[in-house]
């Protein structure tokens, strides 16, 4: 027997920290199994000590093989609660624990009759990083913890531990129940129970926000024992925080006072003030602008002089910016806007994971009333404000649909009412689909806080199918969070690879590396699509995959935003105060204001400055930053150059104008809506692919004739299919990526690249063989409706001049028109 194994079996673990002998896998697996089995009879405190020591000694010695063995033992079905608890605690001490699996294991312990093990499981969950895990993992574990917290048969200490853990791990719509449990304890007439509630709320940081917590803590602090010690610690923290807040406020006031004093004698600042007053007094529109607006404009001008990406955010602009980055809010879950055609507040597309879609609301539904408040004629921002709110609260909407009596818009009936329970809405940054031929297309629209999690979900889904290659579409992705750029690259690159580094004038450079093994196998072909609107974080990911030889880039040179901005509050400015009830570190619309500085009843953010402080460098050391001359001309284009440059599909002016006119008539949309039920099966098939053939559409000839257009049938087919795809999204409950392989030349090039890498013929896929050439024809081939675009433009211009002058064509003009049409006809032959 290995000497280390023997020593581990007969000696206390704490004495073996110096052992360095390699352990055969069978030996450490045997020892781990013995320790796990013995844990069932250990007190909880000793169990955790044992888990830490086993993880430190065996884990360090055996590495990843040890972690895999712990996970294997966790999957044994008849594990007892403390054995499972021991194994979870041991695995959490290792590298890159599988939080989803561990959450499931803890959930089984929470359901077990062993009360001490259940409490220990809740306490372990509370501090183990599950609050940073995947959303579904957090939701399921929080639900299991809440079940324990609300169970009156559980011991009070167990219920409080479970409530605290559930509140820390759960999502916004799950926080009310565990918090209510803590309130019930706090309000109990039993001093012991009220003490438990106060300690639990204090752990959540709710000492000053919840009335009654501090007095109970002050009572507990006079008592001996661990609860008294803990209460004294919380009160000391509160005292320190109050002292620091006072000092900070004084420092800000002093800084603002010094700034004001300094500015009063500054001739440059006086010149700016004089200019502002000059504008307000003498400019033709000077009486229509507030002084604050001019000050903000001056600040913006100063920052834009430094670089295009530094900017000033007033309160409203900062609120919108923060929401775009956070990607979560409380509401109904839908993209909305006022329809320009009818002026009605419209659902442009539901978020398919959100409450609105689950309640039966779809694209083009009109919200004419919110909780008795008519929306007609109101600003979008006001309607949206009423739709948003605390998760798990109801909002009553009145929905009007086309085909209903138009008088119901002003006088909606109760039959039109839909009550929706608001939820925590995550704006989806990822859309994906499996294309014909085993090509997985993933569109990432922004690098929000959930980008890498959603990307991983999409990749798992696609890899469970017959996948031949992956196309990552970063076109029109203007960036987002730097950490998420690294996390997305982590899905494709091995651990330890540099994704991006930074250089700065004011601080040391930083290097961001991948931290775990790639999710996508190294032999899986990957292609990245970029265009001139791909910027910042999307350029980092594209450039890193290109530099490491992991993926070729196809499309256009990216934008060239290779700088890092920090968000800085102005001295002397601070946000209004609020109670952070869900502990997400930001203010949600439903959370109460605790310090309304200007007394307007609205929560006001302090202004921020977004200031450029660093530049990005790709792994190869190249900069992606576009630099400009003083006159605004491009000095260095920057950006990431694709390996294969492909321009997007472009249409001639007259053709694009006519397409927009046809869309504006809504005839195609109405036709699609009227035929959706009768042709549901064929619509679903044609949305995926109609093989580029208008003959596959039932009733197409009659529809085409009714449009009275110069567009060819292929163009009308394209527009019709776009409308049908919108309807099919609602039917399926999932959105298509923007890229459509039938019409998208850049996407087609990416598909061909994957097939080339696999040494396969893309022509063998019928959907590709029949559509790829037609898309190229749309760009380069003969024009639609047998007319050369340039010649048609000239002909239409001739007719337009006559029409605008309200006269007939002259003989000379008529001859000219015949010549143009004749030449156009000749181009078809």
C-alpha positions in Angstrom: 0.0 0.0 0.0 1.3 3.5 -0.8 2.8 5.0 2.3 0.8 8.2 2.0 -2.5 6.3 1.8 -1.5 4.3 4.8 -0.7 7.4 6.7 -4.0 9.0 5.7 -5.9 6.1 7.0 -4.2 5.8 10.4 -3.1 9.4 11.1 -5.0 12.7 11.6 -5.3 14.5 8.2 -3.9 17.7 9.6 -0.4 16.1 10.2 0.0 15.2 6.5 0.3 18.6 4.9 3.9 17.8 3.9 3.3 14.6 2.0 4.3 14.8 -1.6 4.2 11.3 -2.9 2.2 10.7 -6.0 -1.0 8.8 -5.4 -2.3 6.0 -7.7 -5.9 6.7 -8.8 -7.2 3.5 -7.2 -5.6 4.4 -3.9 -7.1 7.9 -3.6 -10.4 6.7 -4.9 -10.6 4.1 -2.2 -9.6 6.6 0.5 -12.1 9.2 -0.7 -14.9 6.6 -0.7 -14.0 5.6 2.9 -13.9 9.2 4.0 -17.3 10.0 2.3 -18.9 7.0 3.9 -17.6 7.8 7.4 -18.8 11.4 7.1 -22.4 10.3 7.6 -21.6 9.7 11.3 -19.7 13.0 11.9 -21.0 16.2 13.5 -21.5 18.8 10.8 -18.6 21.1 12.0 -16.2 18.2 12.0 -17.5 17.1 8.6 -16.6 20.4 7.0 -13.1 20.3 8.5 -12.6 16.9 7.2 -13.8 17.9 3.7 -11.4 20.9 3.6 -8.4 18.7 4.6 -9.2 15.9 2.2 -9.6 18.5 -0.6 -6.4 20.2 0.3 -4.3 17.1 0.5 -5.8 14.6 -2.0 -7.1 17.4 -4.3 -3.7 19.1 -4.5 -2.0 15.7 -5.0 -4.3 14.2 -7.6 -5.6 17.3 -9.3 -8.4 17.0 -11.9 -8.6 13.2 -11.5 -9.6 13.8 -7.8 -12.3 16.3 -8.8 -13.7 13.8 -11.3 -13.8 11.1 -8.7 -15.7 13.3 -6.3 -18.3 14.1 -9.0 -18.6 10.3 -9.7 -19.3 9.6 -6.1 -21.9 12.4 -6.0 -23.9 10.6 -8.7 -24.3 7.5 -6.6 -28.1 7.2 -5.9 -28.2 6.0 -2.3 -25.8 8.5 -0.8 -26.8 9.6 2.7 -27.3 13.3 3.4 -24.0 13.9 5.3 -22.1 11.9 2.7 -23.5 14.1 0.0 -22.7 17.2 2.1 -19.1 16.0 2.6 -18.7 15.4 -1.2 -20.2 18.8 -2.1 -18.0 20.7 0.3 -14.9 18.7 -0.9 -15.7 19.5 -4.6 -16.3 23.2 -3.9 -12.7 23.3 -2.6 -11.4 22.1 -6.1 -11.1 23.9 -9.4 -14.0 24.9 -11.6 -16.8 23.1 -9.7 -19.9 22.1 -11.7 -22.4 24.4 -9.9 -25.4 22.9 -11.6 -24.6 19.3 -10.4 -23.6 20.6 -6.9 -26.8 22.6 -6.6 -28.8 19.5 -7.4 -26.9 17.5 -4.7 -27.5 20.2 -2.1 -31.2 20.2 -3.0 -31.4 16.5 -2.1 -29.8 17.2 1.3 -32.3 20.0 1.9 -35.2 17.5 1.4 -33.7 15.0 3.8 -35.1 14.5 7.4 -31.6 15.3 8.9 -32.3 18.8 10.2 -28.7 19.6 11.0 -27.6 18.5 7.6 -30.3 20.7 6.0 -29.2 23.7 7.9 -25.5 23.0 7.0 -26.5 22.6 3.3 -28.2 26.1 3.4 -25.2 27.7 5.0 -22.9 26.0 2.5 -25.0 27.2 -0.4 -25.0 30.8 1.0 -21.3 31.3 0.7 -20.2 28.9 -2.2 -20.6 31.2 -5.2 -23.9 29.8 -6.4 -25.1 33.5 -6.8 -22.8 33.7 -9.7 -23.9 30.5 -11.4 -26.2 30.0 -14.4 -29.7 31.5 -14.0 -31.6 28.2 -14.0 -29.2 26.7 -11.4 -29.8 29.7 -9.2 -33.6 29.5 -9.7 -33.8 25.7 -8.9 -31.6 25.9 -5.8 -33.3 29.0 -4.5 -36.7 27.2 -4.8 -35.4 24.3 -2.8 -34.1 26.6 -0.1 -37.3 28.6 0.0 -39.3 25.3 0.5 -37.2 24.7 3.6 -37.6 28.4 4.8 -41.4 28.4 4.6 -41.7 25.0 6.3 -43.0 25.7 9.8 -42.0 22.2 10.9 -38.3 23.0 10.4 -36.2 24.3 13.3 -36.1 28.2 13.3 -32.3 28.3 12.8 -32.7 26.0 9.8 -35.5 28.2 8.3 -33.5 31.4 8.8 -30.3 29.9 7.2 -32.4 28.7 4.2 -34.2 32.1 3.9 -30.9 34.0 3.9 -29.3 31.6 1.3 -32.5 31.7 -0.9 -32.4 35.5 -0.9 -28.7 35.6 -1.8 -29.0 33.1 -4.6 -32.5 33.6 -6.0 -33.6 35.8 -8.9 -35.7 38.9 -8.5 -39.1 37.2 -8.6 -38.0 34.7 -5.9 -36.9 37.1 -3.2 -40.2 38.1 -1.7 -41.0 34.7 0.0 -37.7 34.2 1.9 -37.6 37.9 2.9 -41.2 37.5 4.3 -40.0 34.6 6.4 -37.3 36.8 8.0 -39.9 39.5 8.6 -42.2 37.0 10.3 -39.4 36.0 12.6 -38.4 39.6 13.3 -42.0 40.5 14.3 -42.4 37.5 16.6 -43.2 38.1 20.3 -40.7 35.3 21.1 -37.3 37.1 21.7 -35.4 34.1 20.4 -37.3 34.0 17.1 -37.1 37.8 16.7 -33.4 37.6 17.3 -33.1 35.0 14.5 -35.0 37.2 12.1 -32.8 40.3 13.0 -29.6 38.3 12.5 -30.8 37.0 9.1 -31.8 40.4 7.8 -28.5 41.9 9.1 -26.7 39.2 7.1 -28.6 40.5 4.0 -27.4 44.0 4.8 -30.9 45.2 5.7 -30.1 46.7 9.1 -31.2 50.3 8.4 -33.6 49.6 5.6 -36.0 47.5 7.8 -37.5 49.0 10.8 -37.0 47.0 14.0 -33.7 45.2 13.1 -31.3 47.6 14.9 -33.3 47.5 18.3 -33.3 43.7 18.3 -29.6 43.6 17.5 -28.9 46.0 20.3 -30.8 43.7 22.7 -29.0 40.7 21.5 -25.6 42.5 21.8 -26.1 42.6 25.6 -26.4 38.8 25.9 -23.5 36.3 26.1 -22.9 33.6 23.5 -22.4 33.4 19.7 -25.7 35.3 18.9 -24.6 38.2 21.1 -21.2 38.2 19.6 -22.6 38.2 16.1 -25.0 41.1 16.9 -22.2 43.1 18.3 -20.2 42.5 15.1 -23.1 43.7 12.9 -23.7 46.8 15.1 -20.0 47.6 14.9 -20.2 47.3 11.1 -23.1 49.7 11.1 -21.2 52.2 13.2 -18.2 52.1 10.9 -20.4 52.5 7.8 -22.2 55.4 9.3 -18.9 57.0 10.2 -17.5 56.4 6.7 -20.6 57.8 5.1 -20.4 60.9 7.2 -16.7 61.4 6.3 -17.4 60.8 2.7 -20.2 63.3 2.6 -18.0 65.9 4.3 -15.2 65.2 1.9 -17.5 65.6 -1.1 -18.9 68.9 0.3 -15.4 70.1 1.0 -14.3 69.1 -2.5 -17.3 70.8 -4.1 -16.6 74.0 -2.1 -13.0 74.1 -3.1 -13.9 73.5 -6.7 -16.4 76.3 -6.6 -13.9 78.7 -4.9 -11.3 77.8 -7.4 -13.6 78.2 -10.4 -14.7 81.7 -9.3 -11.4 83.1 -10.1 -10.6 81.0 -13.2 -10.8 83.3 -16.3 -11.2 80.3 -18.6 -14.3 79.1 -16.8 -15.6 82.6 -16.6 -15.4 82.8 -20.4 -17.5 79.6 -20.7 -20.0 81.1 -18.3 -20.1 84.3 -20.3 -20.6 82.4 -23.5 -23.5 80.5 -22.1 -25.2 83.7 -21.0 -24.5 85.2 -24.4 -26.3 82.3 -26.1 -29.2 82.5 -23.8 -29.7 86.2 -24.3 -29.1 86.7 -28.0 -29.4 83.3 -29.9 -32.6 83.1 -31.9 -33.6 80.0 -29.9 -31.8 81.0 -26.7 -35.0 81.4 -24.7 -36.0 77.8 -25.5 -33.0 76.1 -23.9 -32.2 75.6 -20.2 -28.8 76.7 -18.8 -28.2 73.1 -17.7 -28.6 71.8 -21.3 -25.9 74.3 -22.4 -23.5 73.3 -19.6 -24.0 69.6 -20.5 -23.3 70.4 -24.2 -20.1 72.2 -23.2 -19.0 69.1 -21.1 -19.8 66.8 -24.1 -17.7 69.0 -26.4 -14.8 69.0 -24.0 -14.8 65.2 -23.8 -15.4 64.6 -27.5 -12.4 66.8 -28.2 -10.3 64.1 -26.5 -11.7 61.1 -28.3 -15.1 60.0 -29.8 -15.8 57.5 -27.0 -15.5 59.7 -23.9 -18.8 61.2 -23.1 -21.0 62.7 -20.3 -24.1 61.0 -19.0 -26.8 63.0 -17.4 -29.2 61.2 -15.0 -31.6 59.9 -17.7 -28.8 58.9 -20.1 -27.0 57.0 -17.4 -30.2 55.1 -16.4 -30.7 53.9 -20.0 -27.0 53.0 -20.4 -27.0 51.0 -17.2 -30.1 49.1 -18.2 -28.6 48.2 -21.6 -25.5 46.7 -19.9 -27.3 44.9 -17.1 -29.9 43.3 -19.5 -32.3 42.6 -16.6 -35.4 44.5 -15.4 -38.8 43.8 -13.9 -41.6 43.9 -16.5 -43.8 42.0 -19.0 -41.0 41.0 -21.4 -41.7 42.6 -24.8 -40.1 45.0 -27.3 -42.6 47.8 -27.7 -43.0 51.1 -29.6 -45.6 53.4 -31.1 -46.7 52.1 -34.5 -46.0 54.9 -37.0 -48.9 53.8 -39.2 -51.7 53.8 -36.6 -50.2 55.7 -33.7 -51.0 52.8 -31.3 -48.6 51.4 -28.7 -47.6 48.1 -30.1 -45.7 45.0 -29.2 -43.1 44.8 -31.9 -41.9 41.4 -30.7 -42.4 39.5 -27.4 -39.4 38.2 -25.5 -40.3 34.6 -25.8 -39.1 33.6 -22.3 -41.1 36.4 -20.7 -44.6 36.7 -19.1 -46.2 38.6 -22.0 -45.7 35.7 -24.5 -46.7 33.1 -21.9 -49.9 35.1 -21.4 -50.7 35.0 -25.1 -49.4 38.3 -26.4 -47.8 38.3 -29.8 -46.2 40.5 -32.4 -48.3 43.5 -33.6 -50.7 43.3 -30.6 -51.8 46.8 -29.5 -51.8 47.8 -25.8 -54.5 50.4 -25.6 -54.9 50.6 -21.9 -52.7 49.8 -18.8 -54.5 49.3 -15.5 -57.3 51.7 -16.6 -54.9 54.3 -18.1 -55.3 54.8 -21.9 -52.1 54.7 -23.9 -53.3 56.5 -27.0 -51.4 59.7 -27.6 -49.0 59.1 -24.6 -45.3 59.1 -24.9 -43.6 55.6 -25.1 -41.5 56.3 -22.0 -44.6 56.9 -19.9 -46.3 53.7 -21.1 -43.1 51.7 -20.5 -42.8 53.1 -17.0 -46.2 51.7 -16.2 -45.5 48.3 -17.8 -42.3 47.9 -15.6 -42.5 47.2 -11.9 -41.7 44.9 -9.1 -41.5 41.2 -10.2 -44.4 39.1 -9.1 -46.9 42.0 -9.2 -49.8 42.1 -11.6 -50.5 44.5 -14.5 -53.7 44.6 -16.4 -53.5 45.3 -20.2 -56.2 45.8 -22.7 -55.2 44.3 -26.1 -56.6 45.4 -29.5 -55.8 43.3 -32.6 -56.4 44.0 -36.2 -59.8 42.9 -37.4 -61.5 44.1 -34.1 -63.9 47.0 -34.1 -61.8 50.2 -34.2 -64.1 51.9 -31.7 -62.8 49.5 -29.0 -59.4 51.3 -29.2 -61.0 54.2 -27.2 -63.5 52.1 -25.3 -61.9 48.7 -24.6 -64.0 46.0 -22.9 -63.1 43.6 -20.2 -63.0 40.8 -22.8 -59.9 42.5 -24.2 -58.2 42.5 -20.7 -55.1 40.3 -20.0 -53.6 40.2 -16.5 -49.9 39.6 -16.6 -47.7 38.8 -13.6 -44.5 40.8 -14.0 -41.2 38.9 -13.9 -37.5 39.4 -13.9 -36.8 40.0 -17.6 -33.5 39.1 -19.2 -33.0 40.8 -22.6 -31.8 37.9 -24.7 -28.4 38.7 -26.3 -28.2 35.3 -28.1 -30.3 33.8 -30.9 -29.4 30.6 -32.5 -30.6 28.0 -35.0 -29.4 24.8 -36.7 -29.2 25.5 -40.4 -29.5 22.8 -43.1 -26.3 20.7 -43.5 -25.5 20.6 -39.7 -24.4 24.3 -39.5 -25.0 25.9 -36.1 -25.6 29.7 -36.4 -25.3 31.8 -33.2 -26.0 35.5 -33.3 -24.6 37.4 -30.3 -26.0 41.0 -30.3 -24.3 42.4 -27.2 -21.9 41.5 -24.4 -24.3 42.0 -21.5 -23.9 40.2 -18.1 -25.6 37.1 -19.4 -23.9 36.9 -22.8 -21.5 34.0 -22.0 -24.1 32.0 -20.1 -26.6 32.3 -23.0 -23.8 31.4 -25.4 -23.0 28.3 -23.5 -26.6 27.3 -23.5 -26.8 27.7 -27.3 -23.6 25.7 -27.8 -24.8 22.9 -25.6 -28.1 22.7 -27.6 -26.4 22.7 -31.0 -23.7 20.2 -30.0 -26.4 17.7 -28.9 -27.4 17.6 -32.6 -25.6 16.5 -35.7 -23.3 19.5 -35.8 -20.6 20.0 -38.5 -19.5 23.5 -37.7 -20.4 26.8 -35.9 -20.8 30.3 -37.2 -20.6 33.0 -34.6 -22.3 36.1 -35.9 -20.9 39.3 -34.3 -22.2 41.7 -37.0 -23.7 44.9 -35.7 -22.5 43.9 -32.2 -21.2 47.2 -30.7 -19.6 45.7 -27.6 -20.3 45.6 -23.9 -18.5 44.2 -20.9 -14.9 43.3 -21.1 -15.2 40.4 -18.7 -17.9 38.9 -20.9 -15.7 39.2 -24.0 -13.1 37.1 -22.1 -15.8 34.6 -21.0 -17.2 34.2 -24.6 -13.6 33.6 -25.9 -13.2 31.1 -23.1 -15.9 28.9 -24.8 -13.7 28.4 -27.9 -10.1 28.6 -26.6 -8.0 26.4 -24.3 -7.3 27.6 -20.7 -4.5 30.1 -20.3 -4.7 31.8 -23.7 -4.4 35.6 -23.8 -7.7 37.1 -25.1 -6.7 40.8 -24.7 -4.3 43.0 -22.9 -4.4 46.7 -22.1 -1.9 49.6 -21.9 -2.5 52.9 -20.1 -0.9 56.2 -19.2 -2.2 56.1 -15.6 -2.0 52.5 -14.5 -0.2 49.2 -15.2 -1.2 47.1 -18.1 -3.5 44.2 -17.6 -3.8 40.8 -19.4 -7.1 38.9 -19.7 -6.6 35.1 -20.2 -9.0 32.2 -20.6 -9.6 30.4 -17.4 -11.0 27.0 -18.3 -11.0 24.4 -21.0 -12.9 25.2 -24.2 -16.5 24.1 -24.4 -16.3 23.7 -28.2 -14.0 20.8 -29.3 -10.8 21.9 -31.0 -11.6 19.9 -34.1 -15.0 21.6 -34.6 -14.8 24.2 -37.4 -15.7 27.8 -36.3 -16.2 30.9 -38.4 -16.8 34.4 -37.2 -18.8 37.0 -39.1 -18.0 40.7 -38.6 -18.9 43.9 -40.3 -18.1 47.6 -40.0 -20.5 47.9 -37.0 -18.7 45.2 -35.0 -16.9 47.1 -32.3 -15.1 46.9 -29.0 -15.8 43.6 -27.2 -16.9 41.9 -30.5 -13.6 43.0 -32.0 -11.7 41.5 -29.1 -13.4 38.1 -29.4 -13.0 38.1 -33.2 -9.4 39.2 -33.0 -8.5 36.7 -30.3 -10.0 33.8 -32.2 -8.2 35.0 -35.4 -4.8 35.5 -33.6 -4.9 32.0 -32.0 -5.8 30.4 -35.3 -9.1 29.1 -33.9 -11.5 30.7 -36.4 -11.2 32.6 -39.7 -13.1 35.9 -40.0 -15.5 36.7 -42.9 -17.2 39.9 -43.8 -15.9 43.5 -43.5 -13.2 45.3 -41.5 -14.7 46.0 -38.1 -15.3 49.4 -36.6 -12.0 50.0 -34.8 -13.0 50.8 -31.2 -10.0 49.6 -29.3 -10.1 51.8 -26.2 -11.2 51.2 -22.6 -13.6 53.6 -20.8 -14.1 53.9 -17.1 -17.3 55.3 -15.6 -16.5 58.0 -13.0 -18.9 60.0 -10.8 -18.3 63.8 -10.7 -17.0 65.1 -7.4 -19.8 66.3 -5.1 -22.5 64.3 -7.0 -24.2 61.2 -5.7 -27.3 59.1 -6.5 -30.4 59.3 -4.5 -30.6 56.7 -1.8 -32.6 53.5 -2.1 -33.3 50.2 -0.4 -31.6 47.4 -2.4 -34.2 44.8 -1.6 -33.0 42.2 -4.0 -29.3 42.8 -3.3 -28.3 43.1 -7.0 -26.2 46.2 -6.4 -28.4 48.5 -8.6 -31.6 50.4 -8.2 -34.8 48.7 -9.7 -37.8 50.7 -10.4 -39.9 49.2 -7.7 -37.4 49.7 -4.9 -38.2 52.5 -2.4 -36.3 55.7 -2.3 -34.6 56.4 1.0 -33.0 59.8 0.2 -34.7 62.0 -2.4 -32.2 64.8 -2.6 -34.3 67.2 -4.7 -37.7 66.1 -3.3 -39.2 65.5 -6.7 -40.5 62.0 -5.9 -38.3 60.5 -8.6 -35.1 58.5 -8.2 -32.3 60.5 -9.7 -28.9 59.2 -10.7 -25.8 61.3 -10.3 -24.2 62.3 -13.6 -21.3 60.1 -14.9 -18.3 60.6 -17.1 -17.2 57.9 -19.4 -13.5 58.5 -19.8 -11.0 56.7 -22.0 -8.1 55.5 -19.9 -6.7 52.5 -21.8 -6.2 50.9 -25.2 -6.8 47.2 -26.1 -4.2 45.1 -27.7 -5.0 41.7 -29.3 -2.9 38.6 -28.4 -0.5 39.3 -31.3 0.1 42.8 -29.9 -1.8 44.6 -32.6 -4.0 47.5 -31.8 -7.6 47.6 -33.2 -8.1 51.3 -32.4 -9.0 53.7 -35.2 -7.1 57.0 -35.1 -8.1 60.2 -36.7 -6.3 63.3 -37.9 -7.3 66.7 -36.4 -9.5 67.4 -39.4 -11.4 64.2 -38.8 -9.9 62.2 -41.6 -8.8 58.6 -40.9 -5.2 58.3 -39.9 -5.2 54.6 -39.2 -8.3 52.5 -40.0 -7.8 50.1 -37.0 -10.4 47.4 -36.6 -9.9 43.7 -37.4 -9.4 42.8 -41.0 -11.4 39.7 -42.1 -9.5 36.7 -43.6 -12.1 36.8 -46.4 -13.7 40.1 -47.3 -17.4 39.8 -48.4 -19.7 42.8 -48.9 -23.4 42.5 -47.8 -26.2 42.3 -50.3 -26.9 45.7 -51.8 -29.9 46.8 -53.9 -30.1 49.7 -56.3 -31.9 52.9 -55.2 -35.1 52.5 -57.1 -35.4 48.9 -56.1 -34.8 49.5 -52.4 -37.3 52.4 -52.5 -40.0 50.2 -54.0 -39.3 47.5 -51.5 -39.9 50.0 -48.7 -43.1 51.2 -50.4 -44.5 47.7 -50.6 -43.6 47.1 -46.9 -45.3 50.3 -46.0 -48.6 49.3 -47.6 -48.8 46.3 -45.1 -50.4 44.2 -47.8 -47.8 41.4 -47.4 -48.2 41.5 -43.6 -52.0 41.4 -43.8 -51.8 38.6 -46.4 -49.5 36.6 -44.1 -51.7 37.1 -41.0 -54.9 36.2 -42.9 -53.4 33.0 -44.3 -51.4 32.0 -41.2 -53.9 29.5 -39.8 -54.8 27.8 -43.1 -51.1 27.5 -44.2 -49.5 27.0 -40.7 -47.6 23.9 -41.7 -46.3 25.3 -45.0 -45.4 28.7 -43.4 -43.2 26.9 -40.9 -41.4 25.0 -43.6 -41.0 28.0 -45.9 -39.7 30.2 -43.0 -36.8 27.8 -42.7 -36.3 27.6 -46.4 -38.4 28.1 -49.5 -35.5 27.0 -51.7 -35.6 30.5 -53.2 -38.6 29.5 -55.3 -41.8 31.7 -55.3 -43.7 28.8 -56.8 -43.8 27.1 -53.4 -46.0 29.8 -52.0 -49.7 29.0 -52.4 -51.6 32.0 -53.8 -48.5 33.9 -54.7 -49.5 34.9 -58.3 -52.7 36.5 -57.1 -50.9 38.4 -54.3 -48.1 39.6 -56.7 -50.6 40.9 -59.2 -52.4 42.9 -56.5 -49.3 44.8 -55.5 -48.9 46.5 -58.9 -45.2 46.8 -58.6 -42.1 46.8 -60.9 -40.3 44.5 -58.5 -39.7 41.0 -59.7 -41.3 38.0 -58.1 -38.1 37.1 -56.4 -38.0 40.4 -54.5 -41.6 40.1 -53.4 -40.9 36.5 -52.4 -38.1 37.8 -50.2 -40.3 40.4 -48.5 -43.1 38.0 -48.0 -40.9 35.4 -46.4 -39.6 38.0 -44.0 -43.2 38.7 -42.8 -43.9 35.0 -42.5 -40.8 34.5 -40.4 -42.1 37.1 -37.9 -45.3 35.1 -37.5 -43.5 31.8 -37.2 -41.3 33.2 -34.5 -44.5 33.7 -32.4 -45.7 30.2 -33.2 -42.4 28.6 -32.2 -41.7 30.8 -29.3 -38.1 31.5 -30.4 -36.5 34.2 -32.6 -34.6 33.6 -35.8 -31.1 35.1 -35.9 -31.0 38.2 -38.3 -28.8 36.3 -40.7 -30.8 34.3 -43.3 -28.7 31.9 -45.4 -31.0 32.2 -48.4 -30.3 36.0 -48.8 -27.1 36.7 -46.9 -23.9 36.6 -48.9 -21.6 36.9 -45.9 -23.4 34.0 -44.1 -23.2 31.9 -47.3 -19.4 32.5 -47.5 -19.1 31.3 -43.9 -21.1 28.1 -44.7 -18.9 27.4 -47.7 -15.8 27.9 -45.5 -16.9 25.3 -43.0 -17.7 22.8 -45.8 -14.2 23.5 -47.2 -12.6 22.8 -43.9 -14.6 19.6 -43.6 -13.6 18.7 -47.2 -17.3 18.5 -48.1 -19.3 19.9 -51.0 -21.9 22.5 -50.0 -23.7 21.9 -53.3 -24.8 18.5 -51.8 -27.2 20.4 -49.6 -30.3 21.1 -51.6 -31.2 24.3 -49.7 -27.8 25.7 -50.4 -27.6 24.6 -54.0 -30.8 26.3 -54.9 -30.4 29.6 -53.1 -26.7 30.5 -52.9 -26.5 31.5 -56.6 -29.7 33.4 -56.5 -28.4 35.6 -53.7 -25.3 36.4 -55.8 -27.6 37.2 -58.8 -29.4 39.7 -56.5 -26.2 41.5 -56.0 -24.4 41.3 -59.4 -26.8 39.9 -61.9 -29.5 41.4 -64.2 -32.0 43.7 -62.4 -35.5 42.8 -61.4 -38.5 43.1 -63.7 -36.3 42.9 -66.9 -34.9 46.4 -66.4 -31.4 47.7 -65.8 -31.4 49.7 -62.5 -29.6 52.7 -63.9 -31.7 52.9 -67.0 -34.9 52.5 -64.9 -33.8 55.3 -62.6 -33.4 57.6 -65.6 -36.8 56.6 -67.0 -38.5 57.1 -63.6 -36.8 60.4 -63.2 -38.2 61.5 -66.6 -41.7 60.5 -65.7 -41.3 62.1 -62.2 -40.4 65.5 -63.7 -43.4 65.5 -66.0 -45.7 64.4 -63.1 -44.3 67.1 -60.8 -45.0 69.7 -63.4 -48.5 68.3 -63.9 -48.1 67.9 -67.7 -47.8 65.2 -70.4 -44.5 64.1 -71.9 -43.3 66.1 -74.9 -42.5 64.3 -78.1 -38.8 64.6 -77.4 -39.2 63.2 -73.9 -41.5 60.4 -75.2 -38.7 59.4 -77.7 -36.1 59.5 -74.9 -38.3 57.3 -72.7 -38.7 54.7 -75.6 -34.9 54.6 -76.1 -34.3 54.0 -72.4 -36.9 51.2 -72.2 -35.5 49.7 -75.4 -31.9 49.7 -74.0 -33.2 48.2 -70.8 -34.9 45.5 -72.7 -31.7 44.8 -74.6 -29.8 44.2 -71.4 -32.1 41.2 -70.7 -31.3 39.4 -73.9 
